[in-house]
């Protein structure tokens, strides 16, 4: 049995980027957890096989796909280089990296450099840029994937219903005492009484704020005090040095408390967001991040909409935890989403900054318990927007996120407009690799993972994957091979955080890309036939040729792929009620221990 935990716990309640040159000139816990089981699987057993049950893909499993008409194996070619650099499969970096694409990296050269350095997911922020600009980025990423054999997924991030600054021709540098005019006039005038003007895209802004309120721009990077209200204008004075950018988030506090006003009634998904979502569906993206989610309702509505608009193209929904209202509904939000992003910048502007670390830790742990990927974003290496090395505090912050076993780290401004995007990515991977090694060396922590499924057939996959992870750790396996069509088995294995990498073998390219966000998963595209033994032997032979395994290595093999049905069985399945039982008889879920020969 997997050690269980209660599911009832709660936590406390289209513009342009500034260029790197403009920015530089303007402005100078419990750690990693392991999957534990109350009883250990017998390590001496070569094959552990469950009772025959329904396949992972259920009744919707279709004909076996082919890979260019051959029984080939397509792997992200960067993995071979990473293997040689790491000195072994167990030493390879398992924490994934998401990079926000902006002017600093939108060129083919910039994207290629990020790809070569290990970017797993490219994030497109719909707060900035046009659809045409984002389409050009997607085309370049597809070109890189095709020509270099990479597996880089694409995430679109909606703007959301945040209150933000409008377009600013140049960043506004503030000193202590600098006065700025914020206006709801559209378009804003170039100046008001000689003061620089910042447009606000929220008509009730002047009604919500009062003299004496504190305005926080871009998650607190700039703080001002309201000194005067005059019709559509609000005059505020800077408390300290800072830089006001285009499309930056704006929050207001009164006597230390967040002032939400009419903004609390804004829709989570705006009209602009729906237009962006329609475009993203047509663009064939892999992940859709929803900003300022307050409850699970918006996710349920959006999922239904996407299912109707693109029934054959699943898009995983990522809930961004950055709104004050999400705290009371965090469990239901994580359950409704396919994954989460802890957006610490905007979150830190809506809750006391000292609460952010505990919220982050709870969200990451809870997502893992529920089998959802979790990424942590914002200001991981903020100083590297301008400087070539991070601060020691930033390195310690990144290390702590890795110790919490988050699936992914995300670069924001560092890769979008920073001067050292590739170097920033390298720092994340280096720190993650070292902290993962430390976790293995120290045997740090043990996770208590709740049972997710209730029906017997739902529980089998969980138990098999928990057994496989435990066996791999105890026997020193170099890798776990997971044959999967929808990615479920690979996701269950990732949840257990084994010491060795998970080779997810699938015959679907879209599944391969979505697995790029999962901790420890190396997704392979291959052909799956009805001959399970042939699949395994062929895979091991091809992995040997590529240098991933060698003779004598021990691997753990997990399978939950439906065998092809004979014609008379297919007819029975389509026309008789006994079809589920027949389907179960054709599928054997198994965990095997193999020595490479």
C-alpha positions as CSV (number, residue, x, y, z in Angstrom):
1,X,0.0,0.0,0.0
2,X,1.1,3.6,-0.6
3,X,1.2,5.6,2.6
4,X,-1.9,7.8,2.4
5,X,-2.5,11.4,3.4
6,X,-5.7,13.3,3.9
7,X,-7.0,15.2,0.9
8,X,-8.7,17.8,3.1
9,X,-5.9,20.1,4.1
10,X,-6.1,23.7,3.2
11,X,-3.6,26.5,2.8
12,X,-4.0,30.0,4.3
13,X,-6.3,32.0,2.9
14,X,-0.4,43.2,-27.2
15,X,2.4,45.5,-26.2
16,X,6.2,45.5,-26.6
17,X,8.8,44.4,-24.2
18,X,11.5,46.8,-23.3
19,X,14.8,45.9,-25.0
20,X,17.8,44.7,-22.9
21,X,19.6,47.9,-23.8
22,X,16.7,50.2,-22.7
23,X,16.4,48.3,-19.5
24,X,20.0,48.4,-18.6
25,X,20.3,52.1,-19.3
26,X,17.2,52.9,-17.3
27,X,17.9,50.9,-14.1
28,X,21.2,50.1,-12.8
29,X,10.5,23.9,4.4
30,X,10.4,20.6,3.9
31,X,12.7,19.5,1.0
32,X,12.5,16.9,-1.7
33,X,10.3,13.9,-1.1
34,X,10.4,10.3,-2.2
35,X,7.6,7.9,-2.9
36,X,7.4,5.5,0.0
37,X,5.4,2.3,0.4
38,X,4.4,0.6,3.6
39,X,5.5,-2.8,2.2
40,X,8.3,-3.4,-0.2
41,X,8.1,-5.4,-3.4
42,X,10.3,-8.4,-3.6
43,X,13.4,-7.3,-5.2
44,X,14.3,-10.9,-6.2
45,X,11.3,-11.2,-8.5
46,X,12.1,-10.7,-12.1
47,X,8.5,-10.0,-13.2
48,X,5.6,-8.6,-11.1
49,X,2.3,-8.9,-13.0
50,X,-1.1,-7.6,-11.9
51,X,-4.5,-9.2,-12.7
52,X,-5.8,-8.5,-16.1
53,X,-7.7,-5.2,-16.2
54,X,-8.9,-2.6,-18.6
55,X,-6.1,-0.8,-20.5
56,X,-5.0,2.7,-19.7
57,X,-6.6,4.1,-22.9
58,X,-10.0,2.6,-22.2
59,X,-12.4,2.2,-25.1
60,X,-11.0,5.2,-27.0
61,X,-7.8,3.4,-27.9
62,X,-7.4,3.5,-31.6
63,X,-5.3,1.7,-34.2
64,X,-1.6,1.5,-33.5
65,X,0.3,4.4,-35.0
66,X,3.4,4.1,-37.1
67,X,6.5,6.2,-37.1
68,X,7.4,7.0,-40.6
69,X,6.5,3.4,-41.5
70,X,9.4,2.0,-39.4
71,X,9.9,0.7,-36.0
72,X,12.2,3.5,-35.1
73,X,12.9,5.4,-31.9
74,X,12.9,9.2,-31.8
75,X,14.4,10.9,-28.8
76,X,15.3,14.5,-28.0
77,X,18.8,14.6,-29.3
78,X,19.9,16.8,-26.4
79,X,19.5,13.9,-24.0
80,X,22.5,12.1,-25.5
81,X,24.7,15.2,-24.9
82,X,23.3,15.7,-21.4
83,X,24.1,12.0,-20.7
84,X,27.7,12.5,-21.6
85,X,28.0,15.7,-19.6
86,X,26.2,14.2,-16.5
87,X,28.3,11.1,-16.3
88,X,25.4,8.7,-16.1
89,X,21.6,8.5,-16.3
90,X,21.0,9.0,-12.6
91,X,23.0,12.2,-12.7
92,X,21.0,13.8,-15.5
93,X,18.9,16.9,-14.6
94,X,15.3,15.9,-13.9
95,X,13.8,19.3,-13.2
96,X,12.4,20.9,-16.3
97,X,13.0,24.5,-17.5
98,X,10.3,26.8,-19.0
99,X,11.6,29.9,-20.8
100,X,9.5,33.0,-21.6
101,X,10.2,34.2,-25.1
102,X,10.6,37.9,-25.8
103,X,12.7,40.2,-27.9
104,X,16.0,38.9,-26.5
105,X,15.3,35.4,-27.7
106,X,12.6,35.5,-30.4
107,X,15.0,35.2,-33.3
108,X,15.8,31.8,-34.7
109,X,19.4,32.1,-33.3
110,X,18.1,33.1,-29.9
111,X,15.6,30.2,-29.8
112,X,18.2,27.8,-31.0
113,X,20.6,28.8,-28.2
114,X,17.9,28.3,-25.6
115,X,16.9,24.9,-27.2
116,X,20.5,23.8,-27.2
117,X,21.0,24.8,-23.6
118,X,18.0,22.6,-22.5
119,X,14.8,24.6,-22.7
120,X,11.9,22.1,-22.3
121,X,8.9,24.5,-22.7
122,X,8.6,27.8,-24.5
123,X,6.2,30.3,-22.9
124,X,4.4,32.9,-24.9
125,X,3.0,35.7,-22.8
126,X,-0.1,37.1,-24.5
127,X,0.2,40.3,-22.5
128,X,2.9,41.3,-25.0
129,X,3.1,41.0,-28.7
130,X,0.6,40.3,-31.5
131,X,-0.7,37.0,-32.8
132,X,1.5,37.3,-35.9
133,X,4.6,37.8,-33.7
134,X,3.7,34.7,-31.6
135,X,3.0,32.7,-34.7
136,X,6.5,33.4,-36.0
137,X,8.0,32.2,-32.7
138,X,5.9,29.0,-32.9
139,X,7.0,28.4,-36.5
140,X,10.7,28.7,-35.5
141,X,10.3,26.3,-32.6
142,X,8.6,23.8,-34.9
143,X,11.5,24.2,-37.3
144,X,14.1,23.6,-34.5
145,X,12.2,20.5,-33.3
146,X,12.1,19.1,-36.8
147,X,15.6,19.9,-37.8
148,X,17.4,19.1,-34.6
149,X,15.2,16.3,-33.2
150,X,14.2,18.2,-30.1
151,X,11.0,18.0,-28.1
152,X,10.1,21.5,-27.0
153,X,6.5,22.1,-26.0
154,X,4.7,25.4,-26.3
155,X,2.8,27.2,-23.6
156,X,0.5,30.2,-24.1
157,X,-0.1,32.4,-21.1
158,X,-3.3,34.5,-21.1
159,X,-3.2,38.2,-20.0
160,X,-6.1,37.8,-17.5
161,X,-8.2,40.4,-15.8
162,X,-5.4,42.1,-14.0
163,X,-5.1,45.8,-13.6
164,X,-2.0,46.9,-15.6
165,X,-0.3,49.8,-17.0
166,X,-0.8,50.7,-20.7
167,X,1.8,51.2,-23.4
168,X,4.8,53.3,-22.4
169,X,7.1,54.4,-25.2
170,X,10.1,54.2,-22.8
171,X,10.4,52.8,-19.3
172,X,9.8,55.6,-16.6
173,X,12.7,55.7,-14.1
174,X,11.6,56.8,-10.7
175,X,13.6,58.3,-7.8
176,X,12.5,58.9,-4.3
177,X,9.9,61.7,-4.6
178,X,9.2,61.3,-8.3
179,X,5.6,62.2,-9.2
180,X,3.7,60.2,-11.8
181,X,0.2,60.7,-13.2
182,X,-1.9,57.5,-13.7
183,X,-4.9,58.0,-15.9
184,X,-7.9,56.1,-17.2
185,X,-8.2,58.4,-20.2
186,X,-7.9,56.5,-23.5
187,X,-5.6,57.4,-25.1
188,X,-3.6,58.9,-22.3
189,X,-2.1,62.4,-23.0
190,X,1.7,62.6,-23.3
191,X,1.9,64.7,-20.1
192,X,-0.2,66.2,-17.4
193,X,1.1,69.3,-15.7
194,X,4.6,68.3,-16.7
195,X,4.3,64.9,-15.1
196,X,5.0,61.6,-17.0
197,X,1.7,59.8,-17.7
198,X,0.9,56.1,-17.3
199,X,-2.3,54.8,-18.7
200,X,-4.4,52.3,-16.6
201,X,-6.5,49.7,-18.5
202,X,-9.3,49.7,-15.8
203,X,-12.0,52.3,-15.8
204,X,-12.9,52.1,-12.1
205,X,-9.3,52.7,-11.0
206,X,-10.0,56.3,-9.9
207,X,-13.1,55.2,-7.9
208,X,-11.2,52.4,-6.1
209,X,-8.1,54.3,-4.9
210,X,-8.0,57.0,-2.3
211,X,-5.3,59.6,-1.2
212,X,-2.8,57.8,1.0
213,X,-3.1,54.4,-0.7
214,X,0.0,52.7,-1.8
215,X,0.3,51.5,-5.4
216,X,2.6,48.6,-6.3
217,X,3.8,48.2,-9.8
218,X,5.0,44.9,-11.3
219,X,4.7,42.9,-8.1
220,X,6.2,45.6,-5.9
221,X,9.2,46.5,-8.1
222,X,7.9,50.1,-7.8
223,X,6.0,51.6,-4.8
224,X,4.2,54.9,-4.9
225,X,1.8,56.8,-2.6
226,X,-1.3,58.4,-3.9
227,X,-1.2,62.2,-3.2
228,X,-4.0,63.6,-5.3
229,X,-7.1,62.6,-7.3
230,X,-8.4,64.8,-10.1
231,X,-11.2,63.4,-12.3
232,X,-9.7,60.7,-14.5
233,X,-6.2,61.2,-13.1
234,X,-4.4,59.9,-10.0
235,X,-1.2,61.6,-8.9
236,X,1.3,59.4,-7.0
237,X,4.7,59.9,-5.5
238,X,7.5,57.3,-5.7
239,X,8.7,55.9,-2.3
240,X,11.9,54.6,-3.7
241,X,13.9,54.0,-6.9
242,X,12.3,51.9,-9.5
243,X,11.3,51.4,-13.1
244,X,7.7,51.5,-14.5
245,X,7.3,49.3,-17.6
246,X,4.5,48.7,-20.1
247,X,1.8,46.2,-19.3
248,X,3.0,45.8,-15.7
249,X,0.6,44.6,-13.0
250,X,-0.8,47.3,-10.6
251,X,-2.1,46.6,-7.1
252,X,-3.3,48.9,-4.3
253,X,-3.0,48.6,-0.6
254,X,-4.7,50.7,2.2
255,X,-3.2,50.5,5.7
256,X,-1.4,47.3,4.6
257,X,-4.6,45.6,3.3
258,X,-5.2,44.7,-0.4
259,X,-7.8,46.9,-2.0
260,X,-9.7,44.9,-4.5
261,X,-12.7,47.2,-5.2
262,X,-14.6,46.5,-8.4
263,X,-11.6,44.6,-9.8
264,X,-12.7,41.6,-7.7
265,X,-15.8,41.3,-9.9
266,X,-13.8,41.2,-13.2
267,X,-14.1,38.0,-15.2
268,X,-11.2,35.6,-14.9
269,X,-11.1,35.2,-18.7
270,X,-11.6,38.5,-20.6
271,X,-12.8,39.1,-24.1
272,X,-9.2,39.5,-25.2
273,X,-8.3,36.2,-23.5
274,X,-11.0,34.4,-25.5
275,X,-9.7,35.8,-28.7
276,X,-6.2,34.7,-27.7
277,X,-7.5,31.2,-26.7
278,X,-9.2,30.8,-30.1
279,X,-5.9,31.7,-31.8
280,X,-3.9,29.3,-29.5
281,X,-6.2,26.4,-30.3
282,X,-5.7,26.9,-34.0
283,X,-2.0,27.2,-33.4
284,X,-1.9,23.7,-31.9
285,X,-0.2,24.6,-28.6
286,X,0.4,22.1,-25.8
287,X,-0.3,24.1,-22.6
288,X,-2.6,27.0,-21.8
289,X,-1.8,29.0,-18.7
290,X,-4.8,30.9,-17.2
291,X,-4.0,34.0,-15.2
292,X,-5.6,35.1,-12.0
293,X,-7.7,32.0,-11.5
294,X,-9.9,32.4,-8.5
295,X,-11.9,29.2,-8.5
296,X,-12.2,25.9,-10.4
297,X,-15.3,27.2,-12.3
298,X,-13.3,29.1,-14.9
299,X,-11.2,26.0,-15.6
300,X,-14.3,23.7,-16.0
301,X,-15.8,26.2,-18.4
302,X,-12.7,26.6,-20.4
303,X,-12.0,22.8,-20.6
304,X,-15.6,22.3,-22.0
305,X,-15.0,25.0,-24.6
306,X,-11.7,23.5,-25.7
307,X,-13.2,20.1,-26.0
308,X,-15.9,21.4,-28.3
309,X,-13.5,23.5,-30.4
310,X,-10.7,21.0,-30.6
311,X,-11.9,17.5,-29.7
312,X,-8.9,15.8,-31.3
313,X,-6.2,18.0,-29.8
314,X,-6.0,17.9,-26.0
315,X,-4.5,21.1,-24.4
316,X,-3.4,20.9,-20.8
317,X,-4.7,23.8,-18.6
318,X,-2.2,25.4,-16.2
319,X,-3.8,27.3,-13.3
320,X,-1.7,30.3,-12.3
321,X,-1.8,30.8,-8.6
322,X,-1.4,34.6,-8.2
323,X,-4.8,36.0,-7.1
324,X,-5.8,36.5,-3.4
325,X,-9.0,34.7,-4.0
326,X,-7.3,31.5,-5.1
327,X,-6.0,30.7,-1.7
328,X,-9.3,29.6,-0.2
329,X,-10.0,27.5,-3.3
330,X,-6.5,26.1,-3.9
331,X,-7.3,22.4,-3.5
332,X,-10.2,22.5,-5.9
333,X,-8.3,24.6,-8.4
334,X,-5.4,22.1,-8.4
335,X,-7.8,19.2,-8.8
336,X,-9.5,20.9,-11.8
337,X,-6.3,21.9,-13.5
338,X,-3.8,19.8,-15.4
339,X,-1.0,21.6,-13.7
340,X,-0.1,24.8,-11.8
341,X,2.2,27.7,-11.9
342,X,3.1,29.5,-8.7
343,X,3.4,33.0,-10.0
344,X,5.2,34.6,-7.1
345,X,5.5,38.1,-8.5
346,X,1.8,39.0,-8.7
347,X,1.0,36.7,-5.8
348,X,3.5,38.7,-3.6
349,X,1.6,41.8,-4.5
350,X,-1.7,40.4,-3.3
351,X,-0.6,38.7,-0.1
352,X,2.1,39.6,2.5
353,X,5.4,38.8,1.0
354,X,6.4,36.7,4.0
355,X,3.5,34.4,3.2
356,X,4.7,33.6,-0.3
357,X,7.2,30.8,0.6
358,X,4.6,28.8,2.6
359,X,2.0,29.2,-0.1
360,X,4.5,28.1,-2.7
361,X,5.5,25.0,-0.7
362,X,1.9,24.0,0.0
363,X,1.0,24.4,-3.7
364,X,4.0,22.4,-5.0
365,X,3.4,19.6,-2.5
366,X,-0.3,19.5,-3.1
367,X,0.1,19.4,-6.9
368,X,2.5,16.5,-6.6
369,X,0.1,14.6,-4.3
370,X,-2.6,15.0,-6.9
371,X,-0.3,14.0,-9.7
372,X,-0.3,17.5,-11.4
373,X,3.0,19.1,-12.6
374,X,3.9,22.3,-10.7
375,X,6.2,25.1,-11.9
376,X,7.6,28.0,-9.9
377,X,8.0,31.3,-11.6
378,X,9.1,34.9,-11.3
379,X,12.4,36.4,-10.1
380,X,14.3,33.2,-9.8
381,X,17.3,34.9,-11.3
382,X,16.1,38.5,-11.6
383,X,19.6,40.0,-11.3
384,X,20.7,38.2,-14.4
385,X,18.4,40.4,-16.5
386,X,21.4,42.8,-16.3
387,X,24.3,40.9,-14.8
388,X,26.1,37.7,-15.9
389,X,26.0,36.0,-12.5
390,X,23.2,35.6,-10.0
391,X,23.2,36.6,-6.4
392,X,23.8,33.9,-3.8
393,X,20.3,34.4,-2.5
394,X,18.9,33.7,-5.9
395,X,20.9,30.5,-6.1
396,X,19.6,29.5,-2.7
397,X,16.0,30.2,-3.8
398,X,16.3,28.1,-6.9
399,X,17.9,25.3,-4.8
400,X,15.0,25.4,-2.4
401,X,12.5,25.1,-5.2
402,X,14.4,22.0,-6.4
403,X,14.4,20.6,-2.9
404,X,10.6,20.9,-2.9
405,X,10.6,18.7,-6.0
406,X,8.8,21.1,-8.3
407,X,8.5,19.8,-11.8
408,X,9.8,22.9,-13.5
409,X,11.5,26.3,-13.0
410,X,10.4,29.2,-15.1
411,X,12.5,32.1,-16.5
412,X,10.5,35.3,-17.1
413,X,12.3,38.6,-17.8
414,X,15.6,36.7,-17.6
415,X,14.9,35.0,-20.9
416,X,12.4,37.4,-22.5
417,X,14.4,40.7,-22.3
418,X,17.5,40.0,-20.3
419,X,21.1,40.3,-21.4
420,X,22.0,36.7,-20.5
421,X,19.1,34.4,-21.3
422,X,21.2,31.3,-22.2
423,X,23.5,31.7,-19.2
424,X,20.4,32.1,-16.9
425,X,19.1,28.8,-18.2
426,X,22.4,27.2,-17.6
427,X,22.5,28.4,-14.0
428,X,19.0,26.9,-13.4
429,X,20.1,23.5,-14.8
430,X,23.4,23.5,-12.9
431,X,21.8,24.3,-9.6
432,X,19.0,21.8,-10.1
433,X,21.4,19.0,-11.1
434,X,23.5,19.6,-8.0
435,X,20.5,19.7,-5.6
436,X,19.0,16.6,-7.1
437,X,22.3,14.8,-6.5
438,X,22.3,16.1,-2.9
439,X,18.8,14.7,-2.4
440,X,19.9,11.3,-3.6
441,X,23.0,11.3,-1.5
442,X,21.3,12.4,1.7
443,X,18.1,10.3,1.1
444,X,16.3,13.5,1.9
445,X,12.7,13.2,3.0
446,X,9.9,10.8,2.0
447,X,6.6,11.9,0.4
448,X,3.3,10.6,1.6
449,X,1.3,10.3,-1.6
450,X,-2.5,9.9,-1.3
451,X,-4.4,7.3,-3.4
452,X,-5.9,9.0,-6.4
453,X,-8.1,6.3,-7.9
454,X,-11.1,4.7,-6.2
455,X,-12.1,1.9,-8.6
456,X,-9.8,-1.2,-8.7
457,X,-8.7,-0.6,-12.3
458,X,-7.8,3.0,-11.4
459,X,-5.6,2.0,-8.5
460,X,-3.6,-0.6,-10.3
461,X,-1.6,1.9,-12.3
462,X,-0.7,3.8,-9.2
463,X,0.4,0.7,-7.3
464,X,2.4,-0.5,-10.3
465,X,4.2,2.8,-10.7
466,X,4.9,3.0,-6.9
467,X,6.3,-0.5,-7.0
468,X,8.4,0.3,-10.1
469,X,9.9,3.5,-8.5
470,X,10.7,1.6,-5.3
471,X,12.3,-1.3,-7.1
472,X,14.3,1.0,-9.3
473,X,15.7,2.9,-6.2
474,X,16.4,-0.3,-4.3
475,X,18.0,-2.2,-7.1
476,X,20.0,0.8,-8.5
477,X,18.3,0.7,-11.9
478,X,19.7,3.1,-14.5
479,X,16.2,3.9,-15.9
480,X,12.5,3.1,-15.9
481,X,10.9,2.3,-19.3
482,X,7.2,3.2,-19.4
483,X,5.2,2.3,-22.4
484,X,2.2,4.6,-22.6
485,X,-0.2,6.1,-25.2
486,X,-1.8,8.9,-23.2
487,X,1.1,9.6,-20.8
488,X,-0.7,8.4,-17.6
489,X,1.9,5.8,-16.6
490,X,4.7,8.3,-17.1
491,X,2.8,10.8,-15.0
492,X,2.3,8.4,-12.2
493,X,6.0,7.5,-12.2
494,X,7.0,11.1,-12.2
495,X,4.9,11.7,-9.2
496,X,7.0,9.1,-7.3
497,X,10.2,11.0,-8.1
498,X,12.5,8.0,-8.6
499,X,16.3,8.4,-8.5
500,X,16.7,7.3,-12.1
501,X,15.1,9.0,-15.2
502,X,11.8,7.8,-16.7
503,X,11.9,6.9,-20.4
504,X,8.4,7.4,-21.6
505,X,7.8,5.6,-24.9
506,X,4.7,6.7,-26.8
507,X,3.5,6.6,-30.3
508,X,1.8,10.1,-30.1
509,X,3.8,13.2,-30.8
510,X,1.3,15.4,-28.8
511,X,1.7,13.2,-25.7
512,X,5.5,13.3,-26.1
513,X,5.5,17.1,-26.0
514,X,3.2,17.3,-23.0
515,X,5.4,15.0,-21.1
516,X,8.2,17.5,-21.6
517,X,6.9,19.3,-18.5
518,X,7.0,16.3,-16.2
519,X,9.8,15.9,-13.7
520,X,12.3,13.2,-14.6
521,X,10.6,12.2,-17.8
522,X,12.5,11.8,-21.1
523,X,9.8,11.3,-23.8
524,X,10.6,9.0,-26.7
525,X,8.5,8.7,-29.9
526,X,8.4,5.1,-31.1
527,X,6.1,2.6,-32.7
528,X,4.1,0.4,-30.4
529,X,3.1,-3.0,-31.7
530,X,1.0,-5.7,-30.2
531,X,4.2,-7.7,-29.5
532,X,5.2,-6.5,-26.0
533,X,8.3,-8.5,-25.8
534,X,9.3,-7.3,-29.3
535,X,8.7,-3.6,-28.1
536,X,11.0,-4.1,-25.1
537,X,13.8,-5.9,-27.0
538,X,13.7,-3.3,-29.8
539,X,13.8,-0.4,-27.4
540,X,16.8,-1.8,-25.4
541,X,18.7,-2.4,-28.6
542,X,18.1,1.1,-29.8
543,X,18.9,2.6,-26.5
544,X,22.2,0.7,-26.5
545,X,23.0,2.0,-30.0
546,X,22.5,5.6,-28.7
547,X,24.6,5.0,-25.6
548,X,21.8,5.4,-23.0
549,X,22.3,1.8,-21.7
550,X,24.9,-0.8,-22.0
551,X,25.3,-4.5,-21.3
552,X,24.7,-5.4,-17.7
553,X,22.6,-2.4,-16.8
554,X,19.4,-3.0,-15.0
555,X,16.2,-1.3,-16.1
556,X,12.6,-1.5,-14.8
557,X,9.9,-1.9,-17.5
558,X,6.3,-0.7,-16.9
559,X,3.6,-1.4,-19.4
560,X,-0.1,-0.5,-19.7
561,X,-0.6,-0.5,-23.4
562,X,-3.6,-2.3,-24.9
563,X,-2.8,-5.1,-27.4
564,X,-4.4,-5.0,-30.8
565,X,-7.7,-6.9,-30.8
566,X,-8.4,-9.7,-33.2
567,X,-11.3,-8.9,-35.7
568,X,-13.8,-11.1,-33.9
569,X,-12.9,-9.5,-30.6
570,X,-13.3,-6.0,-32.0
571,X,-16.8,-7.0,-33.3
572,X,-17.7,-8.3,-29.9
573,X,-16.4,-5.1,-28.3
574,X,-18.5,-3.0,-30.5
575,X,-21.7,-5.0,-30.3
576,X,-21.9,-6.8,-26.9
577,X,-22.0,-5.8,-23.3
578,X,-19.2,-8.2,-22.5
579,X,-16.6,-5.9,-24.2
580,X,-14.9,-4.5,-21.1
581,X,-14.1,-8.0,-19.9
582,X,-12.8,-9.0,-23.3
583,X,-10.6,-5.8,-23.4
584,X,-9.3,-6.7,-20.0
585,X,-8.2,-10.1,-21.1
586,X,-6.2,-8.6,-24.0
587,X,-4.2,-6.4,-21.6
588,X,-1.7,-7.3,-18.9
589,X,-0.4,-4.5,-16.8
590,X,3.1,-5.4,-15.6
591,X,6.3,-4.3,-14.0
592,X,9.4,-6.2,-15.1
593,X,13.1,-6.1,-14.1
594,X,15.4,-6.5,-17.1
595,X,19.2,-6.8,-17.5
596,X,20.4,-5.2,-20.7
597,X,22.1,-7.8,-22.9
